[in-house]
Amino acid sequence: GKDTSLLQVRTSASKMDSSPLEFKMPLEGRHSECRNKQYDLSAMPSVAVVIPYLHEDLGLIEKTIGSLLTNTPPQLLDEIVLVDDGNDESHSFASVLASLDPKVKVHRNKERQGLIKAKVTGASVTKSPVIVFLEPHCIANRQWLEPLLDRMLLSHRRVVVPVIDVLPEDHTDDYSYVGNMYGGFDWNLEFKWPGDARSRNASYHEPDPFPMPSMSGGLFAIWRDWWEESGTYDSEMREWGSEHIEISLRTWRCGGSVEAVPCSRVGHMFRKKRPYSFHGEAAMRNKKRLVAVWLDNHKAEVEAAVGKNVVDFSDAGDLEERMRLKQRLGCKSMDWYIKNVYPELVKK
């Protein structure tokens, strides 16, 4: 097929010039306290990295993988599982990717499952004690993994995120470091960066880890036992949207926490537009599910921000299973979350 001829061209070309896994190492921009940290790798769990991809750029996927293989201690990296989410032949790259390194595996979904389900599928074909979800247009910076695992050792219910730096879309070899922003959302349930760690906590000391009321999306590390026990993602959510706020509310309210770790840095290319078709009704359905299961006595605020349709749950699918999960885990209320995790939500 097309893929194998691409592989032959690539192989003969790479003998003459650079490896497909080459990437530009970011200039050192971590806090000085991060740079000389020694970690006991023998005490740390190994990880499987899960990366779904749909209509992505092969060069960027290769740089993502190259940065992971270069900047992750080999004894901590079991495998990198790329989930081919129903790509057509010209975007599958399966044989090219699978031949990059013995640790790289490609799992193919014949039909597009959408980002949310593709992550659940990818995680289910791995066995490592820790799962790290990344995206196919990232650069994992030096020592990106150890600071995350270091925090996770303190609790199996702690979900951790790196600080997500910026790879400019038109210059993906550039890398710009960002501040220690915390993640949240408004009553419209759209993610935002309301401020930095010090704006919430005057005694904050950089580069200490800090709480994240909401993670920003697809980059996080989680213990497999907690991922499974806490209900992975809502598998009735479709395509993309609301799943990062859902997992954040669920983690905080059901006995866990979400934390950003500034010594861990991953550069991410923020895109102006998605390279694949996306259906607004899927996003609305996901938001309805989020409201129905998790917003408790605060549905009216969401309705005022989004419109009446968001509280019409007749087309939101079956909610029973997620309600039972919430009960089984003994999750706390939305009021508890606002009071203890994200008081800024009501101060707006």
TAJO-V289592 format. One record per residue. N is the residue number from 1. RES is the residue in three letters. SS is DSSP state (A for helix, B for strand, O for the rest). PHI is phi as a letter, one per 40 degrees, with the letter a starting at -180 (NA if undefined). OMEGA is omega in degrees with one decimal (NA if undefined). Layout:
n->{N N}
res->{RES RES}
ss->{SS SS}
phi->{PHI PHI}
omega->{OMEGA OMEGA}
This chain:
n->{1 2 3 4 5 6 7 8 9 10 11 12 13 14 15 16 17 18 19 20 21 22 23 24 25 26 27 28 29 30 31 32 33 34 35 36 37 38 39 40 41 42 43 44 45 46 47 48 49 50 51 52 53 54 55 56 57 58 59 60 61 62 63 64 65 66 67 68 69 70 71 72 73 74 75 76 77 78 79 80 81 82 83 84 85 86 87 88 89 90 91 92 93 94 95 96 97 98 99 100 101 102 103 104 105 106 107 108 109 110 111 112 113 114 115 116 117 118 119 120 121 122 123 124 125 126 127 128 129 130 131 132 133 134 135 136 137 138 139 140 141 142 143 144 145 146 147 148 149 150 151 152 153 154 155 156 157 158 159 160 161 162 163 164 165 166 167 168 169 170 171 172 173 174 175 176 177 178 179 180 181 182 183 184 185 186 187 188 189 190 191 192 193 194 195 196 197 198 199 200 201 202 203 204 205 206 207 208 209 210 211 212 213 214 215 216 217 218 219 220 221 222 223 224 225 226 227 228 229 230 231 232 233 234 235 236 237 238 239 240 241 242 243 244 245 246 247 248 249 250 251 252 253 254 255 256 257 258 259 260 261 262 263 264 265 266 267 268 269 270 271 272 273 274 275 276 277 278 279 280 281 282 283 284 285 286 287 288 289 290 291 292 293 294 295 296 297 298 299 300 301 302 303 304 305 306 307 308 309 310 311 312 313 314 315 316 317 318 319 320 321 322 323 324 325 326 327 328 329 330 331 332 333 334 335 336 337 338 339 340 341 342 343 344 345 346 347 348}
res->{GLY LYS ASP THR SER LEU LEU GLN VAL ARG THR SER ALA SER LYS MET ASP SER SER PRO LEU GLU PHE LYS MET PRO LEU GLU GLY ARG HIS SER GLU CYS ARG ASN LYS GLN TYR ASP LEU SER ALA MET PRO SER VAL ALA VAL VAL ILE PRO TYR LEU HIS GLU ASP LEU GLY LEU ILE GLU LYS THR ILE GLY SER LEU LEU THR ASN THR PRO PRO GLN LEU LEU ASP GLU ILE VAL LEU VAL ASP ASP GLY ASN ASP GLU SER HIS SER PHE ALA SER VAL LEU ALA SER LEU ASP PRO LYS VAL LYS VAL HIS ARG ASN LYS GLU ARG GLN GLY LEU ILE LYS ALA LYS VAL THR GLY ALA SER VAL THR LYS SER PRO VAL ILE VAL PHE LEU GLU PRO HIS CYS ILE ALA ASN ARG GLN TRP LEU GLU PRO LEU LEU ASP ARG MET LEU LEU SER HIS ARG ARG VAL VAL VAL PRO VAL ILE ASP VAL LEU PRO GLU ASP HIS THR ASP ASP TYR SER TYR VAL GLY ASN MET TYR GLY GLY PHE ASP TRP ASN LEU GLU PHE LYS TRP PRO GLY ASP ALA ARG SER ARG ASN ALA SER TYR HIS GLU PRO ASP PRO PHE PRO MET PRO SER MET SER GLY GLY LEU PHE ALA ILE TRP ARG ASP TRP TRP GLU GLU SER GLY THR TYR ASP SER GLU MET ARG GLU TRP GLY SER GLU HIS ILE GLU ILE SER LEU ARG THR TRP ARG CYS GLY GLY SER VAL GLU ALA VAL PRO CYS SER ARG VAL GLY HIS MET PHE ARG LYS LYS ARG PRO TYR SER PHE HIS GLY GLU ALA ALA MET ARG ASN LYS LYS ARG LEU VAL ALA VAL TRP LEU ASP ASN HIS LYS ALA GLU VAL GLU ALA ALA VAL GLY LYS ASN VAL VAL ASP PHE SER ASP ALA GLY ASP LEU GLU GLU ARG MET ARG LEU LYS GLN ARG LEU GLY CYS LYS SER MET ASP TRP TYR ILE LYS ASN VAL TYR PRO GLU LEU VAL LYS LYS}
ss->{O A A A A A A A A A A A A A A A O O O O O O O O O O O O O O O A A A A O O O O O A A A O O O B B B B B B B O O O O A A A A A A A A A A A A A A O O A A A B B B B B B B B B O O O A A A A O A A A A A O O O O O B B B B B B O O O O O A A A A A A A A A A O O O O O B B B B O O O O B B B O O O O O A A A A A A A O O O O O B B B B B B B B B B O O O O O O O O B O O O O B B B B B O O O O O B B B B B B A A A A O O O O O O O O O B B O O O O O O O O B B B B A A A A A A O O O O O O O O O O O O O A A A A A A A A A A A O O O B B B B B B B B B B B B B O O O O O O O O O O A A A A A A A A A A A A A A A O A A A A A A A A A A A O A A A A O A A A O O O O A A A A A A A A A O O O O O A A A A A A A O O A A A O O O}
phi->{NA d c c c c c c d d c c c c c c b c c c c c a c c c c c b c d d c c c b c b b c c c c c c c b b c b b c a a f b c d d c c c c d c d c c c c b b d d c c b c a b b c c c c g c c d c b c f d c c c c c c a d c c b b b b c c b c c g d c c c c c c d c c c b b d c b b b c b b c a b b c c d f c c d c c c d c c c c a c b c c b b c c c c b b c c c a c c c a b c b c c c c b a a b c c g b c a b c i b d c c c a c c d b c b c c a c b d a c c i c b a b a c d c c d c c c g f b c c c c b f a h g c c c d c c c c c c c b h b a b b c b c c c b b c b c c c c a c c a c a b d c c c c c c c d c d c c c b c f c b c c c c d c c b h d d c b c c c b c g c b d c c c c d d c c c g c c c c d c c c c c b b c c d c c c}
omega->{-179.2 -174.7 -177.5 179.1 175.5 -179.9 179.8 178.2 -178.2 -176.3 -177.5 178.9 -173.2 175.6 -176.8 -178.2 -167.8 176.9 178.1 -177.9 -179.6 176.2 -178.8 179.4 179.9 170.8 -179.9 -179.9 179.9 175.5 -175.5 -179.8 -179.3 -164.9 -174.7 -178.3 174.5 179.3 175.3 -175.1 -176.9 179.3 -171.3 177.0 176.3 -173.2 165.8 177.3 -177.8 -176.6 174.9 176.9 179.6 179.2 -179.0 179.8 -176.4 -179.0 -179.7 177.0 -178.7 177.4 177.2 -178.8 179.0 -179.6 178.3 -178.1 -178.8 -169.2 177.0 176.1 -172.9 -177.5 178.6 -176.4 178.4 -177.5 172.2 -179.5 176.8 -180.0 177.9 -171.8 175.9 177.3 170.3 -171.3 -176.7 179.0 -176.3 177.7 -168.1 -175.8 175.6 -175.7 -177.0 -178.6 -175.0 -175.3 179.9 -179.2 -178.0 177.7 176.2 174.1 -174.9 168.6 -179.9 178.0 176.0 177.4 -171.8 -172.3 -173.0 -179.6 -179.3 177.9 178.8 177.3 -179.7 179.9 -174.1 179.0 177.4 -177.5 -173.7 -179.5 178.1 176.6 174.2 176.2 176.6 179.1 -170.3 178.2 -175.5 166.7 175.6 -175.5 178.9 174.9 -178.5 -170.8 -172.5 179.9 177.8 -177.8 178.9 178.8 -177.7 179.7 -177.6 178.1 178.3 -178.5 179.8 177.2 -173.8 177.9 171.9 165.4 -171.6 179.6 -170.6 167.0 -178.1 -173.9 -177.8 177.3 -169.8 174.4 175.6 -176.9 177.6 -179.2 180.0 178.8 -177.7 -176.8 172.9 -175.4 177.1 -179.9 173.1 179.5 174.0 178.5 172.2 -177.7 172.2 174.8 -173.2 -177.6 -179.8 -173.2 -176.6 179.6 178.5 -170.4 -173.5 -178.1 179.9 178.0 176.7 1.0 179.9 171.7 179.2 -176.5 177.4 176.2 174.4 171.2 -171.1 -178.5 -162.3 -176.2 177.1 177.0 -175.0 174.1 -179.8 -176.4 179.2 175.0 -176.8 -177.9 -175.0 171.1 177.5 170.2 172.3 -172.4 174.8 174.5 -174.0 173.1 -167.8 173.0 177.7 -175.7 -178.9 176.2 176.8 -177.4 178.8 177.7 -178.4 -179.0 -178.2 -171.0 -175.1 171.6 -179.1 175.9 176.3 -171.4 173.4 -175.1 -172.1 175.6 176.9 -177.6 172.7 175.8 -176.1 177.2 177.5 -172.7 175.5 176.2 -177.5 -179.7 -179.8 -177.9 -175.9 -172.2 -178.4 -177.9 176.3 179.3 179.6 178.3 178.7 -179.4 177.0 -179.8 177.5 -179.3 -175.1 -174.3 -165.6 -172.9 173.7 -175.0 -180.0 -179.5 -177.3 179.3 179.3 178.9 179.4 -177.3 -170.4 -176.5 -173.5 -174.8 -173.2 177.9 171.1 -172.8 -175.1 -179.8 -177.3 -179.7 -177.2 -177.3 -173.4 -173.8 -179.9 176.0 178.4 177.3 -179.6 179.3 -177.0 -179.1 -180.0 -172.8 179.9 -172.8 173.4 176.7 179.3 -178.4 180.0 -176.5 -169.7 -173.2 -170.5 -179.4 -179.1 -177.2 -177.5 -179.9 -174.2 NA}
